[in-house]
């Protein structure tokens, strides 16, 4: 009887490990396919005139694309690209460059 319990327990553990391995493999394959699909997008830059009342956050919300995890991440990249420090302000009438992604190849 003890041998049967050990054998049954071993097969249950093996089945659970096998199921976990299959689920992990499927998830990793799905993530890889998503990254490959995203890699067909092209990064571009455009110049944006700062309007009265604009903030970096309001501009970021207007131009953000799904490649960015958050508006905050996008604002950080805009600041880095435009050499804007954390305490710097943007002023109406000035231009900043923002980045965006597109499926199209632009000339």
Buried (B, 14 or more C-beta within 10 A) or exposed (E): EEEEEEEEEEEEEEEEEEEEEEEEEEEEEEEEEEEEEEEEBEEEEEEBEBEEEBEBEEBBEEBBEEEBEEBEEBBBEBBEEBEBEEEEEBEEEEEBEBBBBEEEEEE
